[in-house]
Amino acid sequence: MGISGGFCIGLGTGVTGAELKKLREDLGEAIGRLLSVSDMAKLCGLPPESGGGTILEWENGYGPIGPVEALLSLLAAGSDHYPIGEEIISESDAAFYRSMMRAAIIRRIS
C-alpha cells in the first residue's frame, strides 16, 4: 500500500499522482506554508532545472516509484495526517520525530 495507507518504506507498491499531490499539500500545512512543485522536487533530490516539471508529471500521472517513493514515505512522517508505524518509532516519541522531520523539510527548502 502507498503512503495514504500507512507508513511504508520502499515496498514497491507505488505512489499515485493524487497521493503525491495530497502529501505536498499536507506537508505544506504541517510546516505552515505552501510547498511548490519546486520545493517538493528539492525534497526529493531532483535537479533544480527539471525537478518541478517532474513533480507535475508525477502528480498528473502515476507518481514515483523506487527510491523517491521510499523518501516520500519518510517525509510523510512530517504530517499528522500519516501514521508512523510502531516498528519505526514508539508512539511516545512520534511528536518529537514529526517536529524534527518538519524542521528538516524547512531547512531543505530554504
Summary of the structure (lengths in Angstrom):
residues: 110
radius of gyration: 13.0
end to end distance: 31.3
largest distance: 40.6
contacts: 320
relative contact order: 0.20
helix: 59%
strand: 0%
